[in-house]
């Protein structure tokens, strides 16, 4: 299967697509607000199958926020491709460091971050998942 990844404009159609992907990937989670963040979507034969966001933080930092891959398209490297695409976007915006977090039980996401060069760190105050692991990488 051929996958294409692109940064998307936040129009009404895109917001609906992101919301539908998020609900499918995380049915038990509360609805995410998608405004104010840059978003990338992965498509397969014109159908959206994965997404990921990048939020600009103070001091030339960025936050790799919400990412989801539909179950049928997992284990194909899409999460890592989304990490790399958002890193390119962050560099283009002049960001020097990216941070993110995973749930401590989310081994797959943690391993993908490690493969992309992210390291564990302990923030001064927890700001993500209650049982979170915090990650950073200088660009």
Secondary structure, DSSP 8 states (H G I E B T S, - for coil): --EEEEEE---HHHHHHHHHHHHHH-TTS-----TTSEEEEEEETTEEEEEEEEEEETTTEEEEEEEEE-GGG-SSSHHHHHHHHHHHHHHHTT--EEEEEEETT-HHHHHHHHHTT-EEE--SS--S-TTEEEEEEE-
